[in-house]
Amino acid sequence: MAAPRLAAVYMNDTGEAVQALALRKADTAANVMLIDPFDSVVFDRTWKGDGVTFAALSQVAGDLLSGPGRGPEEAKELMQWMQANEQAWRVR
């Protein structure tokens, strides 16, 4: 599996994140996508590791399935891993 080329990040305040991270707007070939979710469900069952908050794997899989580019293929790989490693992620 290839490394992802796009970081999709749910934020409560995307404007603040743009300033704090000194991000620049890109019309094409963006590698960071800040998302202001329409529903707080994306923050349900998040987990932390190394000081970073991660979305639930079920949320990530759903987002990848409906995402651009290689997203659907990445979702299939993730779901296969989830099936094989259910004990590792269901407790989160």
Jmol script that loads the backbone (N, CA, C; Angstrom):
load data "model"
ATOM      1  N   MET A   1       0.847  -1.187   0.000  1.00  0.00           N
ATOM      2  CA  MET A   1       0.000   0.000   0.000  1.00  0.00           C
ATOM      3  C   MET A   1       0.885   1.241   0.000  1.00  0.00           C
ATOM      4  N   ALA A   2       0.527   2.171  -0.815  1.00  0.00           N
ATOM      5  CA  ALA A   2       1.281   3.419  -0.923  1.00  0.00           C
ATOM      6  C   ALA A   2       0.876   4.389   0.182  1.00  0.00           C
ATOM      7  N   ALA A   3       1.780   5.243   0.548  1.00  0.00           N
ATOM      8  CA  ALA A   3       1.490   6.272   1.553  1.00  0.00           C
ATOM      9  C   ALA A   3       0.458   7.245   0.994  1.00  0.00           C
ATOM     10  N   PRO A   4      -0.443   7.731   1.835  1.00  0.00           N
ATOM     11  CA  PRO A   4      -1.442   8.685   1.355  1.00  0.00           C
ATOM     12  C   PRO A   4      -0.794   9.996   0.926  1.00  0.00           C
ATOM     13  N   ARG A   5      -1.421  10.655  -0.022  1.00  0.00           N
ATOM     14  CA  ARG A   5      -0.914  11.935  -0.519  1.00  0.00           C
ATOM     15  C   ARG A   5      -1.702  13.123   0.006  1.00  0.00           C
ATOM     16  N   LEU A   6      -2.796  12.847   0.708  1.00  0.00           N
ATOM     17  CA  LEU A   6      -3.672  13.914   1.182  1.00  0.00           C
ATOM     18  C   LEU A   6      -3.995  13.692   2.650  1.00  0.00           C
ATOM     19  N   ALA A   7      -3.812  14.717   3.465  1.00  0.00           N
ATOM     20  CA  ALA A   7      -4.217  14.678   4.867  1.00  0.00           C
ATOM     21  C   ALA A   7      -5.552  15.400   4.971  1.00  0.00           C
ATOM     22  N   ALA A   8      -6.578  14.678   5.368  1.00  0.00           N
ATOM     23  CA  ALA A   8      -7.901  15.271   5.578  1.00  0.00           C
ATOM     24  C   ALA A   8      -8.111  15.393   7.078  1.00  0.00           C
ATOM     25  N   VAL A   9      -8.325  16.617   7.550  1.00  0.00           N
ATOM     26  CA  VAL A   9      -8.376  16.880   8.983  1.00  0.00           C
ATOM     27  C   VAL A   9      -9.679  17.589   9.330  1.00  0.00           C
ATOM     28  N   TYR A  10     -10.462  16.979  10.240  1.00  0.00           N
ATOM     29  CA  TYR A  10     -11.673  17.631  10.728  1.00  0.00           C
ATOM     30  C   TYR A  10     -11.274  18.658  11.779  1.00  0.00           C
ATOM     31  N   MET A  11     -11.813  19.856  11.665  1.00  0.00           N
ATOM     32  CA  MET A  11     -11.484  20.950  12.574  1.00  0.00           C
ATOM     33  C   MET A  11     -12.757  21.646  13.022  1.00  0.00           C
ATOM     34  N   ASN A  12     -12.742  22.123  14.262  1.00  0.00           N
ATOM     35  CA  ASN A  12     -13.850  22.966  14.712  1.00  0.00           C
ATOM     36  C   ASN A  12     -13.708  24.388  14.189  1.00  0.00           C
ATOM     37  N   ASP A  13     -12.477  24.814  13.936  1.00  0.00           N
ATOM     38  CA  ASP A  13     -12.233  26.166  13.448  1.00  0.00           C
ATOM     39  C   ASP A  13     -11.134  26.110  12.389  1.00  0.00           C
ATOM     40  N   THR A  14     -11.519  25.932  11.139  1.00  0.00           N
ATOM     41  CA  THR A  14     -10.531  25.783  10.073  1.00  0.00           C
ATOM     42  C   THR A  14      -9.731  27.065   9.860  1.00  0.00           C
ATOM     43  N   GLY A  15     -10.350  28.212  10.044  1.00  0.00           N
ATOM     44  CA  GLY A  15      -9.645  29.480   9.864  1.00  0.00           C
ATOM     45  C   GLY A  15      -8.489  29.623  10.836  1.00  0.00           C
ATOM     46  N   GLU A  16      -8.720  29.267  12.083  1.00  0.00           N
ATOM     47  CA  GLU A  16      -7.660  29.329  13.090  1.00  0.00           C
ATOM     48  C   GLU A  16      -6.525  28.372  12.742  1.00  0.00           C
ATOM     49  N   ALA A  17      -6.873  27.184  12.262  1.00  0.00           N
ATOM     50  CA  ALA A  17      -5.849  26.196  11.894  1.00  0.00           C
ATOM     51  C   ALA A  17      -5.010  26.676  10.721  1.00  0.00           C
ATOM     52  N   VAL A  18      -5.636  27.313   9.738  1.00  0.00           N
ATOM     53  CA  VAL A  18      -4.905  27.833   8.580  1.00  0.00           C
ATOM     54  C   VAL A  18      -3.847  28.824   9.045  1.00  0.00           C
ATOM     55  N   GLN A  19      -4.216  29.705   9.948  1.00  0.00           N
ATOM     56  CA  GLN A  19      -3.260  30.695  10.451  1.00  0.00           C
ATOM     57  C   GLN A  19      -2.180  30.041  11.306  1.00  0.00           C
ATOM     58  N   ALA A  20      -2.577  29.181  12.225  1.00  0.00           N
ATOM     59  CA  ALA A  20      -1.612  28.563  13.138  1.00  0.00           C
ATOM     60  C   ALA A  20      -0.597  27.685  12.404  1.00  0.00           C
ATOM     61  N   LEU A  21      -1.039  27.036  11.335  1.00  0.00           N
ATOM     62  CA  LEU A  21      -0.163  26.132  10.584  1.00  0.00           C
ATOM     63  C   LEU A  21       0.478  26.798   9.373  1.00  0.00           C
ATOM     64  N   ALA A  22       0.150  28.066   9.144  1.00  0.00           N
ATOM     65  CA  ALA A  22       0.686  28.820   8.005  1.00  0.00           C
ATOM     66  C   ALA A  22       0.447  28.092   6.685  1.00  0.00           C
ATOM     67  N   LEU A  23      -0.810  27.614   6.513  1.00  0.00           N
ATOM     68  CA  LEU A  23      -1.169  26.919   5.277  1.00  0.00           C
ATOM     69  C   LEU A  23      -1.520  27.919   4.191  1.00  0.00           C
ATOM     70  N   ARG A  24      -1.307  27.512   2.955  1.00  0.00           N
ATOM     71  CA  ARG A  24      -1.660  28.347   1.807  1.00  0.00           C
ATOM     72  C   ARG A  24      -2.727  27.641   0.985  1.00  0.00           C
ATOM     73  N   LYS A  25      -3.641  28.409   0.432  1.00  0.00           N
ATOM     74  CA  LYS A  25      -4.706  27.861  -0.398  1.00  0.00           C
ATOM     75  C   LYS A  25      -4.125  27.363  -1.722  1.00  0.00           C
ATOM     76  N   ALA A  26      -4.608  26.215  -2.172  1.00  0.00           N
ATOM     77  CA  ALA A  26      -4.171  25.648  -3.450  1.00  0.00           C
ATOM     78  C   ALA A  26      -5.395  25.261  -4.258  1.00  0.00           C
ATOM     79  N   ASP A  27      -5.430  25.674  -5.511  1.00  0.00           N
ATOM     80  CA  ASP A  27      -6.543  25.320  -6.390  1.00  0.00           C
ATOM     81  C   ASP A  27      -6.410  23.890  -6.897  1.00  0.00           C
ATOM     82  N   THR A  28      -5.169  23.425  -7.044  1.00  0.00           N
ATOM     83  CA  THR A  28      -4.918  22.052  -7.492  1.00  0.00           C
ATOM     84  C   THR A  28      -3.766  21.472  -6.683  1.00  0.00           C
ATOM     85  N   ALA A  29      -3.694  20.162  -6.659  1.00  0.00           N
ATOM     86  CA  ALA A  29      -2.592  19.422  -6.023  1.00  0.00           C
ATOM     87  C   ALA A  29      -2.418  19.746  -4.541  1.00  0.00           C
ATOM     88  N   ALA A  30      -3.509  19.969  -3.836  1.00  0.00           N
ATOM     89  CA  ALA A  30      -3.421  20.213  -2.398  1.00  0.00           C
ATOM     90  C   ALA A  30      -3.019  18.932  -1.688  1.00  0.00           C
ATOM     91  N   ASN A  31      -2.307  19.067  -0.564  1.00  0.00           N
ATOM     92  CA  ASN A  31      -1.942  17.880   0.202  1.00  0.00           C
ATOM     93  C   ASN A  31      -2.516  17.914   1.618  1.00  0.00           C
ATOM     94  N   VAL A  32      -3.235  18.981   1.948  1.00  0.00           N
ATOM     95  CA  VAL A  32      -3.925  19.087   3.228  1.00  0.00           C
ATOM     96  C   VAL A  32      -5.330  19.607   2.950  1.00  0.00           C
ATOM     97  N   MET A  33      -6.315  18.934   3.536  1.00  0.00           N
ATOM     98  CA  MET A  33      -7.701  19.376   3.393  1.00  0.00           C
ATOM     99  C   MET A  33      -8.282  19.540   4.800  1.00  0.00           C
ATOM    100  N   LEU A  34      -8.604  20.774   5.165  1.00  0.00           N
ATOM    101  CA  LEU A  34      -9.226  21.054   6.455  1.00  0.00           C
ATOM    102  C   LEU A  34     -10.730  21.030   6.266  1.00  0.00           C
ATOM    103  N   ILE A  35     -11.399  20.275   7.110  1.00  0.00           N
ATOM    104  CA  ILE A  35     -12.837  20.067   6.938  1.00  0.00           C
ATOM    105  C   ILE A  35     -13.589  20.563   8.166  1.00  0.00           C
ATOM    106  N   ASP A  36     -14.521  21.453   7.949  1.00  0.00           N
ATOM    107  CA  ASP A  36     -15.423  21.920   8.991  1.00  0.00           C
ATOM    108  C   ASP A  36     -16.670  21.049   8.874  1.00  0.00           C
ATOM    109  N   PRO A  37     -16.807  20.028   9.716  1.00  0.00           N
ATOM    110  CA  PRO A  37     -17.902  19.074   9.537  1.00  0.00           C
ATOM    111  C   PRO A  37     -19.276  19.686   9.786  1.00  0.00           C
ATOM    112  N   PHE A  38     -20.253  19.169   9.070  1.00  0.00           N
ATOM    113  CA  PHE A  38     -21.620  19.652   9.255  1.00  0.00           C
ATOM    114  C   PHE A  38     -22.273  18.998  10.466  1.00  0.00           C
ATOM    115  N   ASP A  39     -21.645  17.957  10.994  1.00  0.00           N
ATOM    116  CA  ASP A  39     -22.193  17.211  12.124  1.00  0.00           C
ATOM    117  C   ASP A  39     -21.044  16.777  13.031  1.00  0.00           C
ATOM    118  N   SER A  40     -21.254  16.830  14.317  1.00  0.00           N
ATOM    119  CA  SER A  40     -20.192  16.482  15.267  1.00  0.00           C
ATOM    120  C   SER A  40     -19.922  14.977  15.357  1.00  0.00           C
ATOM    121  N   VAL A  41     -20.672  14.166  14.637  1.00  0.00           N
ATOM    122  CA  VAL A  41     -20.486  12.713  14.695  1.00  0.00           C
ATOM    123  C   VAL A  41     -19.063  12.318  14.294  1.00  0.00           C
ATOM    124  N   VAL A  42     -18.391  13.129  13.480  1.00  0.00           N
ATOM    125  CA  VAL A  42     -17.025  12.795  13.066  1.00  0.00           C
ATOM    126  C   VAL A  42     -16.064  12.782  14.247  1.00  0.00           C
ATOM    127  N   PHE A  43     -16.453  13.428  15.363  1.00  0.00           N
ATOM    128  CA  PHE A  43     -15.603  13.452  16.549  1.00  0.00           C
ATOM    129  C   PHE A  43     -15.937  12.334  17.538  1.00  0.00           C
ATOM    130  N   ASP A  44     -16.959  11.540  17.238  1.00  0.00           N
ATOM    131  CA  ASP A  44     -17.315  10.416  18.106  1.00  0.00           C
ATOM    132  C   ASP A  44     -16.255   9.322  17.991  1.00  0.00           C
ATOM    133  N   ARG A  45     -15.955   8.708  19.083  1.00  0.00           N
ATOM    134  CA  ARG A  45     -15.023   7.568  19.170  1.00  0.00           C
ATOM    135  C   ARG A  45     -13.628   7.897  18.627  1.00  0.00           C
ATOM    136  N   THR A  46     -13.211   9.149  18.787  1.00  0.00           N
ATOM    137  CA  THR A  46     -11.834   9.489  18.428  1.00  0.00           C
ATOM    138  C   THR A  46     -10.898   8.865  19.458  1.00  0.00           C
ATOM    139  N   TRP A  47      -9.627   8.800  19.120  1.00  0.00           N
ATOM    140  CA  TRP A  47      -8.633   8.269  20.050  1.00  0.00           C
ATOM    141  C   TRP A  47      -7.339   9.044  19.890  1.00  0.00           C
ATOM    142  N   LYS A  48      -6.500   8.993  20.921  1.00  0.00           N
ATOM    143  CA  LYS A  48      -5.255   9.766  20.907  1.00  0.00           C
ATOM    144  C   LYS A  48      -4.054   8.843  20.905  1.00  0.00           C
ATOM    145  N   GLY A  49      -3.033   9.280  20.186  1.00  0.00           N
ATOM    146  CA  GLY A  49      -1.760   8.584  20.147  1.00  0.00           C
ATOM    147  C   GLY A  49      -0.668   9.584  19.836  1.00  0.00           C
ATOM    148  N   ASP A  50       0.368   9.602  20.649  1.00  0.00           N
ATOM    149  CA  ASP A  50       1.497  10.525  20.454  1.00  0.00           C
ATOM    150  C   ASP A  50       1.049  11.978  20.365  1.00  0.00           C
ATOM    151  N   GLY A  51       0.043  12.338  21.151  1.00  0.00           N
ATOM    152  CA  GLY A  51      -0.410  13.721  21.190  1.00  0.00           C
ATOM    153  C   GLY A  51      -1.298  14.143  20.035  1.00  0.00           C
ATOM    154  N   VAL A  52      -1.686  13.196  19.185  1.00  0.00           N
ATOM    155  CA  VAL A  52      -2.533  13.491  18.026  1.00  0.00           C
ATOM    156  C   VAL A  52      -3.882  12.809  18.222  1.00  0.00           C
ATOM    157  N   THR A  53      -4.960  13.501  17.905  1.00  0.00           N
ATOM    158  CA  THR A  53      -6.295  12.911  17.983  1.00  0.00           C
ATOM    159  C   THR A  53      -6.650  12.343  16.614  1.00  0.00           C
ATOM    160  N   PHE A  54      -7.060  11.081  16.605  1.00  0.00           N
ATOM    161  CA  PHE A  54      -7.393  10.376  15.369  1.00  0.00           C
ATOM    162  C   PHE A  54      -8.885  10.087  15.314  1.00  0.00           C
ATOM    163  N   ALA A  55      -9.444  10.128  14.118  1.00  0.00           N
ATOM    164  CA  ALA A  55     -10.846   9.762  13.913  1.00  0.00           C
ATOM    165  C   ALA A  55     -11.006   8.256  14.083  1.00  0.00           C
ATOM    166  N   ALA A  56     -12.216   7.840  14.412  1.00  0.00           N
ATOM    167  CA  ALA A  56     -12.514   6.410  14.496  1.00  0.00           C
ATOM    168  C   ALA A  56     -12.254   5.769  13.135  1.00  0.00           C
ATOM    169  N   LEU A  57     -11.727   4.555  13.140  1.00  0.00           N
ATOM    170  CA  LEU A  57     -11.423   3.890  11.876  1.00  0.00           C
ATOM    171  C   LEU A  57     -12.659   3.700  11.016  1.00  0.00           C
ATOM    172  N   SER A  58     -13.812   3.505  11.637  1.00  0.00           N
ATOM    173  CA  SER A  58     -15.043   3.377  10.861  1.00  0.00           C
ATOM    174  C   SER A  58     -15.352   4.690  10.128  1.00  0.00           C
ATOM    175  N   GLN A  59     -15.065   5.828  10.763  1.00  0.00           N
ATOM    176  CA  GLN A  59     -15.256   7.133  10.119  1.00  0.00           C
ATOM    177  C   GLN A  59     -14.271   7.299   8.963  1.00  0.00           C
ATOM    178  N   VAL A  60     -13.021   6.911   9.197  1.00  0.00           N
ATOM    179  CA  VAL A  60     -11.996   7.019   8.156  1.00  0.00           C
ATOM    180  C   VAL A  60     -12.380   6.168   6.948  1.00  0.00           C
ATOM    181  N   ALA A  61     -12.828   4.943   7.202  1.00  0.00           N
ATOM    182  CA  ALA A  61     -13.215   4.057   6.099  1.00  0.00           C
ATOM    183  C   ALA A  61     -14.364   4.665   5.298  1.00  0.00           C
ATOM    184  N   GLY A  62     -15.358   5.196   5.982  1.00  0.00           N
ATOM    185  CA  GLY A  62     -16.481   5.828   5.286  1.00  0.00           C
ATOM    186  C   GLY A  62     -16.058   7.027   4.463  1.00  0.00           C
ATOM    187  N   ASP A  63     -15.172   7.838   5.021  1.00  0.00           N
ATOM    188  CA  ASP A  63     -14.686   9.013   4.289  1.00  0.00           C
ATOM    189  C   ASP A  63     -13.886   8.596   3.059  1.00  0.00           C
ATOM    190  N   LEU A  64     -13.045   7.579   3.217  1.00  0.00           N
ATOM    191  CA  LEU A  64     -12.246   7.115   2.081  1.00  0.00           C
ATOM    192  C   LEU A  64     -13.122   6.545   0.972  1.00  0.00           C
ATOM    193  N   LEU A  65     -14.166   5.816   1.354  1.00  0.00           N
ATOM    194  CA  LEU A  65     -15.059   5.225   0.349  1.00  0.00           C
ATOM    195  C   LEU A  65     -15.683   6.285  -0.554  1.00  0.00           C
ATOM    196  N   SER A  66     -15.974   7.438   0.021  1.00  0.00           N
ATOM    197  CA  SER A  66     -16.618   8.487  -0.771  1.00  0.00           C
ATOM    198  C   SER A  66     -15.640   9.573  -1.209  1.00  0.00           C
ATOM    199  N   GLY A  67     -14.356   9.349  -0.976  1.00  0.00           N
ATOM    200  CA  GLY A  67     -13.351  10.353  -1.287  1.00  0.00           C
ATOM    201  C   GLY A  67     -12.824  10.277  -2.705  1.00  0.00           C
ATOM    202  N   PRO A  68     -11.987  11.234  -3.045  1.00  0.00           N
ATOM    203  CA  PRO A  68     -11.428  11.314  -4.397  1.00  0.00           C
ATOM    204  C   PRO A  68     -10.238  10.386  -4.598  1.00  0.00           C
ATOM    205  N   GLY A  69      -9.813  10.254  -5.822  1.00  0.00           N
ATOM    206  CA  GLY A  69      -8.578   9.534  -6.154  1.00  0.00           C
ATOM    207  C   GLY A  69      -8.560   8.095  -5.693  1.00  0.00           C
ATOM    208  N   ARG A  70      -7.505   7.747  -4.962  1.00  0.00           N
ATOM    209  CA  ARG A  70      -7.328   6.373  -4.495  1.00  0.00           C
ATOM    210  C   ARG A  70      -8.120   6.064  -3.231  1.00  0.00           C
ATOM    211  N   GLY A  71      -8.909   7.004  -2.768  1.00  0.00           N
ATOM    212  CA  GLY A  71      -9.650   6.830  -1.524  1.00  0.00           C
ATOM    213  C   GLY A  71     -10.407   5.515  -1.422  1.00  0.00           C
ATOM    214  N   PRO A  72     -11.212   5.150  -2.418  1.00  0.00           N
ATOM    215  CA  PRO A  72     -11.952   3.890  -2.327  1.00  0.00           C
ATOM    216  C   PRO A  72     -11.042   2.655  -2.216  1.00  0.00           C
ATOM    217  N   GLU A  73      -9.920   2.660  -2.917  1.00  0.00           N
ATOM    218  CA  GLU A  73      -8.989   1.533  -2.818  1.00  0.00           C
ATOM    219  C   GLU A  73      -8.340   1.489  -1.434  1.00  0.00           C
ATOM    220  N   GLU A  74      -8.015   2.668  -0.892  1.00  0.00           N
ATOM    221  CA  GLU A  74      -7.454   2.735   0.450  1.00  0.00           C
ATOM    222  C   GLU A  74      -8.483   2.252   1.475  1.00  0.00           C
ATOM    223  N   ALA A  75      -9.757   2.579   1.253  1.00  0.00           N
ATOM    224  CA  ALA A  75     -10.822   2.129   2.152  1.00  0.00           C
ATOM    225  C   ALA A  75     -10.913   0.609   2.164  1.00  0.00           C
ATOM    226  N   LYS A  76     -10.814  -0.003   1.008  1.00  0.00           N
ATOM    227  CA  LYS A  76     -10.877  -1.474   0.937  1.00  0.00           C
ATOM    228  C   LYS A  76      -9.734  -2.101   1.717  1.00  0.00           C
ATOM    229  N   GLU A  77      -8.529  -1.548   1.584  1.00  0.00           N
ATOM    230  CA  GLU A  77      -7.373  -2.056   2.330  1.00  0.00           C
ATOM    231  C   GLU A  77      -7.593  -1.886   3.830  1.00  0.00           C
ATOM    232  N   LEU A  78      -8.084  -0.712   4.228  1.00  0.00           N
ATOM    233  CA  LEU A  78      -8.337  -0.449   5.642  1.00  0.00           C
ATOM    234  C   LEU A  78      -9.383  -1.409   6.186  1.00  0.00           C
ATOM    235  N   MET A  79     -10.465  -1.629   5.442  1.00  0.00           N
ATOM    236  CA  MET A  79     -11.527  -2.521   5.915  1.00  0.00           C
ATOM    237  C   MET A  79     -11.041  -3.967   6.016  1.00  0.00           C
ATOM    238  N   GLN A  80     -10.158  -4.374   5.129  1.00  0.00           N
ATOM    239  CA  GLN A  80      -9.573  -5.709   5.233  1.00  0.00           C
ATOM    240  C   GLN A  80      -8.739  -5.808   6.508  1.00  0.00           C
ATOM    241  N   TRP A  81      -7.959  -4.770   6.791  1.00  0.00           N
ATOM    242  CA  TRP A  81      -7.163  -4.761   8.019  1.00  0.00           C
ATOM    243  C   TRP A  81      -8.088  -4.783   9.226  1.00  0.00           C
ATOM    244  N   MET A  82      -9.161  -4.000   9.182  1.00  0.00           N
ATOM    245  CA  MET A  82     -10.099  -3.954  10.298  1.00  0.00           C
ATOM    246  C   MET A  82     -10.713  -5.326  10.558  1.00  0.00           C
ATOM    247  N   GLN A  83     -11.049  -6.050   9.497  1.00  0.00           N
ATOM    248  CA  GLN A  83     -11.606  -7.397   9.668  1.00  0.00           C
ATOM    249  C   GLN A  83     -10.595  -8.338  10.307  1.00  0.00           C
ATOM    250  N   ALA A  84      -9.353  -8.253   9.882  1.00  0.00           N
ATOM    251  CA  ALA A  84      -8.311  -9.147  10.382  1.00  0.00           C
ATOM    252  C   ALA A  84      -7.835  -8.767  11.790  1.00  0.00           C
ATOM    253  N   ASN A  85      -8.071  -7.530  12.207  1.00  0.00           N
ATOM    254  CA  ASN A  85      -7.552  -7.033  13.487  1.00  0.00           C
ATOM    255  C   ASN A  85      -8.644  -6.404  14.344  1.00  0.00           C
ATOM    256  N   GLU A  86      -9.786  -7.027  14.378  1.00  0.00           N
ATOM    257  CA  GLU A  86     -10.931  -6.452  15.064  1.00  0.00           C
ATOM    258  C   GLU A  86     -10.651  -6.124  16.530  1.00  0.00           C
ATOM    259  N   GLN A  87      -9.888  -6.960  17.214  1.00  0.00           N
ATOM    260  CA  GLN A  87      -9.579  -6.721  18.616  1.00  0.00           C
ATOM    261  C   GLN A  87      -8.770  -5.441  18.816  1.00  0.00           C
ATOM    262  N   ALA A  88      -7.989  -5.064  17.838  1.00  0.00           N
ATOM    263  CA  ALA A  88      -7.103  -3.896  17.962  1.00  0.00           C
ATOM    264  C   ALA A  88      -7.852  -2.581  17.857  1.00  0.00           C
ATOM    265  N   TRP A  89      -8.961  -2.539  17.136  1.00  0.00           N
ATOM    266  CA  TRP A  89      -9.625  -1.255  16.936  1.00  0.00           C
ATOM    267  C   TRP A  89     -10.998  -1.146  17.561  1.00  0.00           C
ATOM    268  N   ARG A  90     -11.671  -2.237  17.831  1.00  0.00           N
ATOM    269  CA  ARG A  90     -13.037  -2.166  18.389  1.00  0.00           C
ATOM    270  C   ARG A  90     -13.055  -1.599  19.805  1.00  0.00           C
ATOM    271  N   VAL A  91     -11.976  -1.749  20.529  1.00  0.00           N
ATOM    272  CA  VAL A  91     -11.945  -1.261  21.916  1.00  0.00           C
ATOM    273  C   VAL A  91     -11.771   0.238  22.001  1.00  0.00           C
ATOM    274  N   ARG A  92     -11.431   0.881  20.926  1.00  0.00           N
ATOM    275  CA  ARG A  92     -11.180   2.324  20.925  1.00  0.00           C
ATOM    276  C   ARG A  92     -12.472   3.089  20.972  1.00  0.00           C
TER     277      ARG A  92
END
end "model"
wireframe off; spacefill off
backbone 0.3
color backbone group
